[in-house]
Every structure is written in structure tokens, then in C-alpha cells.
Amino acid sequence: AQTVTQSQPEMSVQEAETVTLSCTYDTSESDYYLFWYKQPPSRQMILVIRQEAYKQQNATENRFSVNFQKAAKSFSLKISDSQLGDAAMYFCAYVSGNKLVFGAGTILRVKS
Amino acid sequence: KAGVTQTPRYLIKTRGQQVTLSCSPISGHRSVSWYQQTPGQGLQFLFEYFSETQRNKGNFPGRFSGRQFSNSRSEMNVSTLELGDSALYLCASSLVSGRNEKLFFGSGTQLSVL
């Protein structure tokens, strides 16, 4: 069964600094998709970034980038120049069939 | 373009009752998925509907059911409510059904079972 593990229940970062959230996953598939979602206090899940496994190049969206290590089954999220609005719960997710399998989440706190 | 709309935002029920939650997808989206979020179990997939047909189902008892209408709006129903059904229920829509599709989520319905 596919699983997604986020080993950091909570992380803190100073405003304008950089933080990396960790994620590992387990799958026997060779072609798949990975996602990072953000859930602020409003509860709405917002897609942060998406990575296609067959692409070697790491995905980047403005201040957000990933470090995708396919052989190690690792998919970490780097947030640069952290802002107060980045404070939220972050979920790593893997697509299995047509459903998302989520990790337990990492709470990110941003200090001013 | 309006986002995914879930109603109601909050709901309080008692054990044994049944409940119906509604989800209106983004205009033009034909796939709707439902997820349950609890502090203990995290986010778990309930089911997905595409063109009024259930495409995929998670590991939930038969008390959890859903349907999709011709306008792509979806409802999920939980019968004989149990305390453990208290959760945030999230709906997500996408243009079509497929694993590379971007999902757009609503703000959820918070269900409390007393």
C-alpha cells in the first residue's frame, strides 16, 4: 500500500528565512505525481506545488520549490523568504489511482 | 469563476441521525471527490464521482454514500451517525477524472456528532 510520511509534526521559521519540510513516500509505481498542499486556518486546501515523477527537474513555484529524490522516495518542500501568510498546515500527498494519499501534515509557524 | 462551494459550513447532529452534505464544483468541472479529515486519522479518501458515476471508493462503511447530479453537484450522506464520524468533510473538484489532475478544494463542512 502506498504511504506518505511527514516526520516533522511542527516547524518554525523566522520571517524572511528559509525552511524545508520533509516528506517520504512508498510506492511500487514508476510513474506518479506528488503534491504539496497548504491548509490555512480557513480550512481550504490549497495546491502549492506539483511534481511529475518522470521529470528529473525539480518543480518551482515562486518562493516554493521541491527537492525530488526519486530513488530515495523523498519529496521535500523548500519555502524561501518566508512570510507570515505562509503559516499553515502543509500536507504532502501522492496520487494512487484517482485518489490522493496524504501525509499526517506539518504545522508551520512563522515568527515575525 | 466561483470556487468549490460546500454547504453547510457547520453541522451538529446526534448519534443515530443521518446527514447530507452538499458540494458544488467549479463551473465546468465534472469530477468531485470527498475526503474526511480527523485529528486522529488525518485525511482519508471517501469516494470520487465523475459524470454521475462513482469511479473510486475508499475504505469506509456502507453508511457513507454519495451521488452526483447531471450538473456535477454532489452530495454525500452518512446514515446512523456515530461519534467517530465527527470530522471535517472536504470536497474537491477537477476538470476530469485523472491522477494528474489538479484538485481544487472547498472549505469543508465541519460535522459534530453528539
Contacts between the chains, C-beta under 8 A, distances in Angstrom:
chain1	res1	chain2	res2	distance
A	32	B	99	7.4
A	33	B	99	5.9
A	33	B	100	5.4
A	37	B	105	7.9
A	42	B	107	6.0
A	43	B	88	6.3
A	43	B	90	7.8
A	43	B	107	5.2
A	43	B	108	4.9
A	43	B	110	7.8
A	44	B	105	5.7
A	44	B	106	6.7
A	44	B	107	4.5
A	44	B	108	7.4
A	45	B	90	6.4
A	45	B	92	7.3
A	45	B	103	7.9
A	45	B	105	3.8
A	46	B	105	7.4
A	47	B	102	5.8
A	47	B	103	7.1
A	47	B	104	7.6
A	50	B	102	6.9
A	52	B	100	7.1
A	91	B	43	6.8
A	95	B	99	4.1
A	95	B	100	7.4
A	96	B	99	7.9
A	97	B	56	5.9
A	97	B	99	6.8
A	98	B	31	8.0
A	98	B	33	7.7
A	98	B	48	5.5
A	98	B	55	6.0
A	98	B	56	5.1
A	98	B	97	5.5
A	98	B	98	6.8
A	98	B	99	5.7
A	99	B	33	6.9
A	99	B	45	4.0
A	99	B	48	6.6
A	99	B	56	5.7
A	99	B	58	6.8
A	100	B	33	7.9
A	100	B	35	7.6
A	100	B	43	7.6
A	100	B	45	6.7
A	100	B	103	6.9
A	101	B	45	7.5
A	102	B	42	6.0
A	102	B	43	4.0
A	103	B	42	7.6
A	104	B	42	5.2
A	105	B	42	6.9
